[in-house]
């Protein structure tokens, strides 16, 4: 609609001339009805006899409109933050979840926003809701929880392609919250706990295996050097005494270790 270039015709120009003549006759009183102020963040779409006066919106600043023949609509170009209500969706793996989000968009073409759609803000909100449901319905629960950024970019691209003819530019889409049933939360917690316990058991078994290998190598070293066992014994006593800050008296002759070492070598 905004791209049509049809004229207003002879009758239209006659009415415009009468309106302009009326302004001249009643000047300067009529000038106050003709002057309109458009703010910096606004644009005015002017209609003359029901047709858009120009492809480009007027403003900011002072604009002139003719009485009786011209009307105008102001469009706010500031960024709009729209909250998407919680949407109950069914994921690809048959899990029910409630998801809500936030959409940030702005109008970049005031003429398209006025001429091509009835209510651009309501239409953008409804389209964001349906797009959110359609995109998330193709994802599994794991993808939904782990890939929020990728899903948000996909929703943004879909919205931009659909709202381009409305003069709307979607700047950002954010998935705010994901709610799943409590039974599913407990099942996921139990699964995560079981996975952590399994991993802990594997790590403990690996540690026992490495410790047993180290002890085997140590026993082989002590077997080759019979004097190493008494020295290790004394070193252990020194370490225990340093940790507990006490004196340990162990009435065991060290000669026993020597005899044990000789028997083992024999």
Backbone torsions as a table, in degrees:
resi	resn	phi	psi	omega
1	UNK	NA	-39.8	-176.0
2	UNK	-69.2	-15.6	-176.3
3	UNK	-95.8	0.2	-179.6
4	UNK	-73.1	145.4	-175.3
5	UNK	-124.4	28.5	179.7
6	UNK	-73.5	147.3	179.4
7	UNK	-83.9	177.5	-178.2
8	UNK	-93.4	-5.6	176.1
9	UNK	83.3	176.1	-178.0
10	UNK	-67.7	-43.5	179.3
11	UNK	-62.6	-38.0	179.0
12	UNK	-64.5	-43.4	178.6
13	UNK	-66.0	-30.6	177.1
14	UNK	-66.1	-43.2	178.7
15	UNK	-67.2	-37.2	177.4
16	UNK	-64.7	-40.5	178.3
17	UNK	-63.7	-41.1	177.3
18	UNK	-63.2	-40.7	179.1
19	UNK	-64.4	-43.5	178.6
20	UNK	-64.3	-38.2	177.5
21	UNK	-65.5	-37.0	177.6
22	UNK	-64.7	-37.3	177.2
23	UNK	-65.0	-41.7	179.5
24	UNK	-66.6	-37.5	-178.8
25	UNK	-68.0	-41.8	-176.6
26	UNK	-92.6	10.8	178.0
27	UNK	-66.4	140.1	7.3
28	UNK	-96.5	7.5	-178.5
29	UNK	-67.7	-39.2	-175.8
30	UNK	-70.6	-19.0	-176.7
31	UNK	-64.5	-27.8	179.7
32	UNK	-70.8	-25.3	176.0
33	UNK	-83.0	-17.0	-178.1
34	UNK	-91.9	-27.1	-176.5
35	UNK	-84.6	127.1	175.7
36	UNK	-127.6	144.8	-178.4
37	UNK	-109.3	128.0	178.0
38	UNK	-112.7	127.2	-178.0
39	UNK	-70.8	168.8	-176.0
40	UNK	-62.2	-36.7	-177.1
41	UNK	-93.7	12.0	-179.9
42	UNK	-119.3	160.2	170.7
43	UNK	-136.8	147.0	-178.1
44	UNK	-111.7	126.5	174.7
45	UNK	-97.8	114.5	-174.1
46	UNK	-97.1	132.0	175.6
47	UNK	-111.0	128.3	175.2
48	UNK	-114.9	113.0	-175.5
49	UNK	55.6	38.7	176.8
50	UNK	86.2	-5.4	-179.8
51	UNK	-110.2	147.3	179.6
52	UNK	-66.6	129.1	-174.3
53	UNK	-70.2	-36.9	-177.0
54	UNK	-147.2	154.0	176.7
55	UNK	-65.6	-25.3	-176.8
56	UNK	-107.4	136.7	179.9
57	UNK	-69.7	156.1	-178.6
58	UNK	-90.2	151.4	175.3
59	UNK	110.4	172.3	-1.0
60	UNK	-81.4	167.4	179.9
61	UNK	117.7	-148.3	-177.9
62	UNK	-97.6	132.4	175.1
63	UNK	-124.8	155.8	-179.6
64	UNK	-113.0	130.0	176.7
65	UNK	-126.2	145.3	178.8
66	UNK	-88.1	135.8	177.7
67	UNK	-67.5	152.2	176.3
68	UNK	74.2	-30.1	-177.5
69	UNK	-111.1	-24.6	-176.0
70	UNK	-110.3	138.5	168.6
71	UNK	-132.1	159.9	-178.8
72	UNK	-143.9	156.2	178.0
73	UNK	-127.7	128.4	178.0
74	UNK	-89.5	138.5	179.9
75	UNK	-123.5	129.1	179.4
76	UNK	-84.7	125.7	-178.0
77	UNK	-98.5	5.2	-178.6
78	UNK	-73.4	160.5	179.3
79	UNK	-65.7	135.6	-179.5
80	UNK	-112.8	130.2	176.2
81	UNK	-104.9	118.8	-173.6
82	UNK	-120.0	126.6	179.5
83	UNK	-91.6	126.1	177.6
84	UNK	-83.6	122.4	179.5
85	UNK	-61.2	157.0	179.1
86	UNK	-57.2	128.6	-179.2
87	UNK	-112.7	127.1	178.0
88	UNK	-87.1	118.5	-175.6
89	UNK	-122.7	162.5	174.3
90	UNK	-117.8	114.3	-176.4
91	UNK	-71.5	174.2	-177.7
92	UNK	-63.9	-30.9	178.3
93	UNK	-94.5	25.4	171.8
94	UNK	63.5	43.7	174.4
95	UNK	-114.1	129.5	179.4
96	UNK	-85.3	131.6	-179.0
97	UNK	-144.5	153.4	174.3
98	UNK	-110.8	125.7	-175.6
99	UNK	-128.7	134.1	172.6
100	UNK	-128.0	164.7	-175.9
101	UNK	-157.7	-175.3	-179.3
102	UNK	-134.3	137.0	178.5
103	UNK	-120.2	130.2	176.1
104	UNK	-111.8	121.2	-178.5
105	UNK	-145.6	164.1	177.3
106	UNK	-145.2	157.3	178.5
107	UNK	-91.9	123.0	179.3
108	UNK	-104.7	-13.3	176.8
109	UNK	-132.6	104.3	-177.7
110	UNK	-67.4	-34.2	-179.0
111	UNK	-65.0	-45.5	178.8
112	UNK	-65.6	-37.8	-178.9
113	UNK	-66.6	-27.2	179.9
114	UNK	-91.7	-41.1	-171.1
115	UNK	-88.6	-25.1	-172.3
116	UNK	-100.3	-9.6	-176.9
117	UNK	-152.2	150.4	-176.1
118	UNK	-71.9	-57.3	-179.1
119	UNK	-130.7	101.3	-172.6
120	UNK	-67.7	-35.8	-177.4
121	UNK	-70.9	-44.2	178.2
122	UNK	-65.1	-40.4	-180.0
123	UNK	-65.3	-39.4	179.0
124	UNK	-65.3	-40.2	179.3
125	UNK	-64.9	-46.7	179.8
126	UNK	-63.9	-39.8	178.4
127	UNK	-65.6	-37.5	177.6
128	UNK	-63.9	-38.7	178.8
129	UNK	-64.3	-49.2	-179.2
130	UNK	-66.7	-37.0	178.1
131	UNK	-66.1	-39.8	177.9
132	UNK	-60.8	-44.2	179.6
133	UNK	-65.9	-42.5	-177.6
134	UNK	-67.2	-42.1	-177.8
135	UNK	-71.0	-44.7	-177.5
136	UNK	-70.6	-23.7	178.0
137	UNK	-67.9	-17.5	178.7
138	UNK	-94.3	1.5	-177.6
139	UNK	-109.2	149.8	172.7
140	UNK	-81.7	169.0	-178.4
141	UNK	-64.1	-39.4	179.0
142	UNK	-64.2	-42.1	177.4
143	UNK	-66.4	-35.3	179.7
144	UNK	-66.4	-37.9	-179.1
145	UNK	-79.2	-31.6	-174.7
146	UNK	-96.7	-24.8	-173.9
147	UNK	-115.2	51.5	-178.8
148	UNK	-65.3	-41.0	-177.2
149	UNK	-64.9	-44.8	179.7
150	UNK	-63.8	-40.6	179.3
151	UNK	-66.1	-40.4	178.8
152	UNK	-62.7	-41.0	177.9
153	UNK	-65.4	-36.8	178.1
154	UNK	-65.6	-43.2	178.0
155	UNK	-64.2	-40.6	178.9
156	UNK	-61.4	-44.0	179.7
157	UNK	-64.1	-39.7	178.8
158	UNK	-65.6	-42.2	179.1
159	UNK	-65.9	-40.4	-179.7
160	UNK	-63.0	-40.7	179.2
161	UNK	-67.2	-30.7	-178.2
162	UNK	-84.4	-31.4	-175.5
163	UNK	-97.7	5.4	-178.8
164	UNK	-62.5	-40.0	-179.7
165	UNK	-74.8	-10.8	175.4
166	UNK	-89.9	-4.5	-177.0
167	UNK	77.8	25.1	-176.3
168	UNK	-112.8	136.9	176.3
169	UNK	-119.4	116.6	179.1
170	UNK	-83.3	118.3	-176.3
171	UNK	-86.5	-37.4	-175.1
172	UNK	-160.7	144.6	174.6
173	UNK	-127.7	131.0	-179.6
174	UNK	-128.8	133.0	173.0
175	UNK	-85.7	114.8	-170.1
176	UNK	-81.3	-51.2	-174.3
177	UNK	-149.3	147.7	177.1
178	UNK	-126.9	120.2	-179.6
179	UNK	-115.0	129.1	177.4
180	UNK	-120.6	158.9	-179.1
181	UNK	-59.6	152.6	-178.1
182	UNK	-63.6	-36.2	178.2
183	UNK	-61.5	-39.8	177.4
184	UNK	-68.0	-37.0	176.5
185	UNK	-61.7	-43.9	178.7
186	UNK	-65.1	-39.6	179.1
187	UNK	-64.7	-41.4	178.8
188	UNK	-66.9	-37.9	177.6
189	UNK	-65.0	-41.9	178.6
190	UNK	-64.8	-39.0	178.2
191	UNK	-64.9	-42.7	178.8
192	UNK	-65.4	-39.6	179.3
193	UNK	-65.3	-41.6	178.1
194	UNK	-64.0	-38.5	178.3
195	UNK	-65.5	-40.2	177.9
196	UNK	-66.2	-39.6	178.4
197	UNK	-64.6	-40.2	177.8
198	UNK	-62.3	-44.3	178.5
199	UNK	-63.3	-39.6	179.1
200	UNK	-64.6	-39.7	178.5
201	UNK	-66.2	-38.9	178.2
202	UNK	-64.2	-41.9	179.3
203	UNK	-65.3	-42.4	178.8
204	UNK	-63.6	-41.6	178.2
205	UNK	-64.1	-39.9	177.5
206	UNK	-63.2	-39.2	177.6
207	UNK	-65.8	-39.9	177.4
208	UNK	-63.6	-39.8	179.4
209	UNK	-64.5	-43.8	178.6
210	UNK	-66.0	-38.3	179.0
211	UNK	-65.7	-40.5	179.4
212	UNK	-64.5	-38.1	176.8
213	UNK	-64.5	-40.2	179.0
214	UNK	-66.0	-39.9	178.1
215	UNK	-65.9	-36.8	177.5
216	UNK	-62.5	-44.4	178.0
217	UNK	-64.8	-38.4	179.4
218	UNK	-64.9	-40.3	178.8
219	UNK	-64.7	-36.2	177.4
220	UNK	-65.7	-38.8	178.3
221	UNK	-65.6	-43.5	179.7
222	UNK	-66.8	-31.9	178.0
223	UNK	-66.1	-37.8	179.0
224	UNK	-71.8	-27.0	-179.0
225	UNK	-124.5	96.2	-177.1
226	UNK	-62.4	-28.1	-179.4
227	UNK	-76.2	-10.6	-178.4
228	UNK	-72.7	-29.8	-178.5
229	UNK	-66.9	-46.1	175.1
230	UNK	-62.4	-37.6	178.0
231	UNK	-64.2	-40.4	177.6
232	UNK	-64.9	-36.3	177.9
233	UNK	-63.1	-47.3	178.5
234	UNK	-63.7	-38.2	178.8
235	UNK	-64.4	-38.2	178.4
236	UNK	-64.8	-42.4	178.0
237	UNK	-62.2	-40.4	179.0
238	UNK	-63.6	-40.5	179.9
239	UNK	-67.3	-41.5	179.1
240	UNK	-65.3	-41.2	179.4
241	UNK	-65.9	-35.6	179.5
242	UNK	-70.5	-35.0	-178.6
243	UNK	-73.9	-44.5	-175.5
244	UNK	-93.4	-4.0	177.9
245	UNK	54.5	52.0	-178.4
246	UNK	-147.1	170.9	179.6
247	UNK	-105.6	130.3	-177.8
248	UNK	-113.3	126.8	175.8
249	UNK	-114.5	115.9	-176.6
250	UNK	-120.2	103.6	-173.6
251	UNK	-78.8	63.7	177.6
252	UNK	-123.5	118.4	-179.1
253	UNK	-62.9	139.0	179.4
254	UNK	-72.8	-19.5	-179.7
255	UNK	-62.6	-25.3	179.4
256	UNK	-60.7	-41.1	-179.7
257	UNK	-64.7	-35.9	177.8
258	UNK	-64.6	-43.0	178.8
259	UNK	-65.7	-36.8	177.0
260	UNK	-64.6	-37.8	179.0
261	UNK	-66.1	-39.5	179.7
262	UNK	-66.8	-37.9	179.1
263	UNK	-65.8	-38.8	-178.8
264	UNK	-67.5	-37.6	179.2
265	UNK	-71.7	-31.9	179.5
266	UNK	-73.5	NA	NA
